[in-house]
Amino acid sequence: MSAAFNVGAELARGSAWMVGLRWALRGIGLVNTFILARLLLPGDFGLVAMAMVVIGLVEVLGETGQTLALIRLRSPTRAHYDAAWTLGILVAVAITAVLWAAAVPAAQYFHDPRASGMIRLLSLRTLLGGFENIGVVAFRRELRFERDFAFQLLQRVLVAAVTIGCALWLRDGRALAAGIIGGKALGVASSYLVHPYRPRLSLSRIPQMLGFSGWMLAVHVAEYVNGHADEFVVGGIASPAAMGLYNVAADVATAPTMEVTLPVTRALFPVFARIGDDAATLRAAYLDVFAATCIVSIAAGGGVALVAEDFVALALGPHWRAAVPLVRILAVAGGLFGIMHAAVPVLNATGHAGLSARLTASRAVAMLAAVAAAGWLGDVRIIALARVAVTALFIPGIFAAVARVLPVTVPDMLHRAWRPALAGVAMTAAVMAVHGVVPENPWARLPLDAASGAAAYLGALLLLWRLAGAPAGLEAAVMGRIWRRGR
């Protein structure tokens, strides 16, 4: 019992730190985006987004999984850390060379010769990143999430400060590139300030580092395709301005969902790796996380979709009005992704990385095929709808796969999902009712819509929880904390 409690405490603490980190990072990132949207045009964002799609694709092909290998090793030595650092440098150099070679063909695909120079310029970010101090991995390995929080936050602040400063000076897309490169350089330098480890070049343990990376590389590549196939297709059929609209819409639409689910995933991997042999504890931990991600994903994805018009008007400004339908669609896609994504870390951490890779790869193939077919129609909104459709269709398959290899069943998961789903219906009804009677003033309508939607969602969720017999879970934990404070 005490072991389960300790695991639960570690899970809650790690998840809280990681969620706090991602919200802090996303908060800074969104403020950065909102400021830049007022200073720059969609076309400026689009050119950089085109380059980053290519860079991200090549970078993910170099994912060797060395940091996760260090986390999984029971007792890594200095030789392991040095080999991981050396491997990171070698991969960064190789990726930079590939990007320089791929820059011209990529620019031809995007029908914009400027993309070639932007890709080569931004490849410096990759090269610099290879020299980051490998010692910072110890923060995650030793579950010192507060130190990881501080380090990641420092990096994001540096990037935002450099980018905004350059935007005020240059007033074009060069500011985004300068912020990305300058922020990375300062971030790498800071990694040696926050951790005393000083790595050395070493090849001795590289084969052991690579031994873990095969399935993880497949997972990373498939996840990247799932996350960016639509942007790649948009870049090939549309102008830089349309690419900028789509890229920023995807960023702001999915942020509330992603910045909870992804940090929890980051915290879950080392925790699930520790409890993989304890079936009862693993089952309880996974179902608690799944229930929580359902509650957050439905609230965040549905909420953003419902208030998209006023949110875009206030946060981005008049140049971005065409992004409203994209924000609505992509917010739904983000919510569906959050519901599905809780399965990935538990499969990877409990020895089912092969199954995780196959599931993610099959979804990537379906996603690429769907958005490519949608691209023939020449409408970016249809591409966004294709993302929603593929994500929704894969959720039942993910549930079934998890039930085959973990001590949970599909009914277990549905039992945790039905209450937030019905609460989402209540939220939608409340927002639509209020939205129709409030004057068309975004400053007045947005807070009223958000408040009415949140009240309806929370009220329905707690009512349904009571009607279900007040089972254990996130609702019980929240109500228990409120009760203790009230006393």
N, C-alpha and C positions, 0 to 999 in steps of 0.2 A: 504493500500500500504506500509506504513511504517512498519507494523507488518511483512509483507512478506519479506521486505528488511532486517529487523532485524533477522528473522529466517534464511534467506539466508546467512547473514553475520556470524551468529553462526555456521551454517552448514559448510561454507567454512573455517572458522577459526578452528573449531574442526577437520574437515577432514585434514586440512593442518598440524596441530600439530600431529595427529595420523599417517598420512602418513610419516611425517618427523621422528616420533618416530620409526615406523616399519622399515623404510629404514636405520635409524641409527643402530637399533638392528640387522637387517639382514646384514648390512655391516660388523658389528663386528662379527656376526655369521659366515658369509662367509669367512672372513679373518681367523677366528679361524679354520674353516673347511679346508681351503687351507693349512694352516700351519700344522695342524694335519695330513692331507693326505700325507704330505711329511715325517712326522715322524713315522706314524703308517701304518699298512697294512689293507686292506679291512676286513680281519677276525676280527681284533680288533674292528672295527666299528660294524661289524655284531653281535658280542656277546652282546654288549651294546644295539644295536637296538632291538634284540630279547627281552631283559629284559624290555626295555622301551615300547614296544608294549603291553606287559602284564600289566605293571604298569599303562599305560595310560588307558587301558580298565577298570581296576578296579577303577582308580581314577574318571573316568567319571561317573561310577555308583554312586559315592558319590556327584555328582553335585547337591547341594540343591538349587542353585539359590539365595543364601542369599545376594550376592552383588548386583545383579540386582533388588532384592526386595527393597533394601535400595535406589537404584536410582529411582525406580518408586514411592515409598511412598512420599506423598506430604510434610509431616513434621515429619521425623523420629526423635525419641527421643534417649537419651542415652541408654535407655533400649533396643531399637531396635539394636543399634550398638553392645552392649554387648552380646545380644542374638546371633547375627550373628557371632561374634567372638567365642563364646562358641560352637556354632554349628559346626564351622569350625574345632575346636580342636577335638570334638567328632568324627566327620567324619574322620579326619586324623588318629586318633588312630584306628578306625574300619578298615579303608583301609589297614593300615600297618599290622594288624593282618591277614586280608584276604590274603595279598600278601605273608606273611610267610607261610600260609597254602597252597597257590596255587603254590609255587615255584617248588616243586618236580614234580607235574603233568605237569606244563608248560615245564620244562626241558625235560621230556619224549616226549612231543609233538615236541619240537625242535630237539630231538635226540642229545642233547649235555648236559651232566651233569653239565658243568660249568655254565649253565644258571641259575640253582637253586641258587647258591651262589650270582650271580650277581643281581638277582631279590631281594633277601633279603637285600643285601647291599644297593641297590638303593632305597629301601622302606624308608630308613632314610630321603630321600629328601621329601617324602610325609609327614612324621611325622613332620619334621621341618616346612614345609610350612603351616601347620595348625595354627601355632602361629604367623603368619604375622599380623601386626597391622591393624585392620579393619578400622582405621581412614583414610588410604590412599584412600578408596573408595570415600571419600568426594571430591577428586580431580576431578573425573568424574562426580559425582552428581552435583557439582557446576560449571561444565564446565571449570574448571581450568586445561585445557589440558597441559599447559606448565609445571605445577608441576608434573603431571602424566608422562610427557615426561622425566623429569629429574630423577624421581624415577626409571622408567623402564630402562632407559639408564644406570644408576648406577648399577643396578642388572646385566645387561648383561656384562658390563665391568668386574665386579667381577668374574663372571663365566668364561669368556674368559681368564682372567689373571691366575686364579687358574689352569685351564685345561692345558694351554700351559706350565706353569711352571712344572706341574706334568708330562706332556709328555716329556719334555726335560730331566727330571730326570728318569722316569720309562721306557719309550719307549715301552709301551704295553697298552692293553685295560684298565688296572687299572687307567691310567691317566684320561680317560674319566669319569670313575665313581667318582674319587676323585674330578674332576672339577665340576661335577653335584652336589655332596653333599656339597662340600666346598662353591661353589657359592651360593647355596640356603641358607646355614647358614648365610653367610655374608649378603645376600639379606634380610632375615628376620630381622637381627639386624639393617640394614639400614632403614627399615620401621619405626622403633621407633625414628630414628634420623630426618627423613624428615617430620614427622607429630607429633604434641604434644599430640594427643589423647592417653589416657592410658586405655585400655579396662579392664573390670572386668568380672569374670564368672557370668553368669546370664541365667536362663532358662525361664524367664517370657514371652518373646515374641517369643519363638521358634515356637509355632504353627502358628503364623502369618507369620513368615519367610517361613515356609514350605508350606503355602497355595499357594504361587506363584510358587512353584518349580515343581509341577507335570508335566505340559506341558514342562517346560524348561528342566527338567531332560530327558524327552523323546527326545527332540531336541538335547541335548548334546550327548546322547548315540548314536543316529542315525548319527550325524555329525562325531563322532569318527569312527564309523564303515565305513562310507563313505570314510574317510580320511586314514584309516589304514588297511582295510580288505585285500588289496593286499599284504601289508607287512607281515601280519599275515600268509597268505597262502604261501608266499615266504619262510618265516622262517620255515614252516613245511615241505617243499619239497626240500629245497636247503641247502647248507653248510653255515656256518657263513660268509665265504668270499663272496658268492653270495648275502647273505642278506646285507652285508656291501655295496656292489656295488649298490644294488637296493635302499637302504636307502639314501646313499649320492647322487645318481642320482636324486631321488625324491626331495631331499632338494635343490640342486642347480638348477634343472630344473624349479621348481615351484616358487622359491623365488621372481623373478621379478614381477610375477603376484600377488602372495599371499600378498606380503608386501605392495601392494597398496590397494587391495580389502579388506583384513581383518582389517587393521586399520581404513579404512573408515567405515566399519561396526561397529567397536567399538565406533566411534564418532557418528554414526547415531542413535544408540538406544536412548540416552537421548534426541536428537533433535527431532526425529520422535515422541517420546512419548509426547512432548510438543505440537506438531501441529496436533495430531491425529484427532481433531475435526474440523479442517479447511481443507475442501476437496480440495479447489483450491490450497492452499499453499502446501498441501501434494502431490498433483498430480505433481506440478511443481518441487518440491524438488526431488521426486522419479525419474522422467524422466531425470532430469539433472544428477543425480547420475548414473542412468543406462547408459546414453550415455557416460559419462566419463569412467565408468568401461569397456564398450565395446572397447573404443579407447585404453585404457591401456592394457587390457587383450589380444587383438589381436596382438598389437605391441610386448608385452613382451613374450607371449607364442610362437607366430610365430617366433620372432627374435631369441630366445634361441634355438628353434628347428633347425633353419637354420644354426647356427654357432656352433652347438654342438661339432663337431669333433675337431676344433681348440681350442674351449673354454676348453674342458676337458684336452687336451694336455698341455695347458699353466697353467691352474688353479690347476689341480690335479696331473698331472705327469703320467709317463708311467705305473705305477701299476694300473691305473684306465681306461685304454683304452677300456676295455670291457663294460664300463658304457655308451659309446657314443650312441648306439641305444636306451638305456633306457632313456637317457636325452632327445632325440628327441621326443619319444613317450609321456613321462610324461610332457614335456613342453606344448604340445598340450592339454593334459588333464587339466593342470593348467589354460590355457587360457579359455577353455570352462567353467571351474568352476567359474572363475572370472565373466564371463558374467551372469551366473545364480545366483550368490550369493547375488546380490544386493536386491533380493526379501526378504531374510530372516529377516533382521532387521526391515523392515517396517511392515511385518506381525506380528512379535513379539511385536513391540512397539505400534501397533494400535489395540490390542485386538484380534488378530487372531492367537494366539500362538498354538491353537489346529490344525488349518489348516497347519501351518508351521511344526508342529510335524508330522502330517500325511504325508505331502509331503516328508519331510526328511527321515522319517522311511521307506516309500515305496522305496525311492531311495537306502537306506541302504540295504534293503532286496534284491533288484535287484543287487546291487553291490556285496554283499556277494555271491549270487548265481553265478554271472558271473565269478568272480575271482576264486571261488572254482572249477567251471567247467573247467576254463582255467588251474588251477593247476594240473588237472589230466594229462594234456599233458606234464607237466614237464619242460616247457619253460617259464622263467620269462618274456620274451618279450611278450608272448601271454597274460600273466596276466596284463601287462601294457596296452596292446591294449584293453583288456576287460574294464579297467577303462575309457579309452577314449570313448568307445562305449556306456557305460551306462550313462556317463555324457552328451554326445551329445543327446541321446534319450530322456532324461528327460527335456531338455531345453524347448521344445514346451509346455509340460505339466505345467511347472512352469509359463510360460508366461500366459497360459490360466487361471490358478488358481489366479494369481495376478489380472488379468482383471475382474474376477468375484467379488472380494471383495474390490477393490480399484477403485478410479475414473480415471482409465486408460484403454486403450484398447490394444489388440494385435497389431493392425496397428500403434498405438502410439509408441510402443516399436520397431517394425520393422523399422519405419521411422527413429529412432535414430541409428539403428544397420547397415543399409545397406552401409553407407559411410565408416565406418572403415572396414567392410568386404571386400569391393572392394579395399580399400587402402592396405589391407593385401595381396591381390593377386598381386598388383603392387610391394610390398616389396619382395615377394617371387621371382617374375620374375627378379628383379634387382639383388638380391643376387646370384641367380643361374647363371646369365649372367656373373657377375664379378668373381665368385668363379672358373669358368672353365678356366679363362685365367691368373689367378694369380699363381705364383710358389707355390709348396707345402711347404710353410714355414709358420707355424702358426703365428709367430710374425709379418709377413707382411700381411698375408691373413685375419686374424681375424679383425684388424681395418678397412681394406678396405671393407670387407663384411658388417661389422656393419654400417659403414658410408654410404655405398650405399643403404643399406636396410632402414636406418632411413630417408635418404633424399627422397627416393621413397615413403615411407609411408606418411611422412608429406606433401610432395608435392601433392600426390594424394588426401590426406584427405582435404587439403585446396582448391584444384581445385574442387572437388566434392561439397564441402560446398558452394563455389561461384556459381556453376551451379545450386544448389538447392535453390538459393535465399538468401544466407547468413542468415539462421535461427538462433534464439537464441540457446545458448548451450556453450559447452566448447570451440569450435573453435572461437565463437564470443567473448567470454571472453578473450581468449589469444590474438586474433587480436586487440581487443580494448585496452588491456594493452600495446601491442607493439606500437600501434598508439599513445597513450598518451605519452609514453616515447620518441617516435621519435619527437614529437612536443616540 
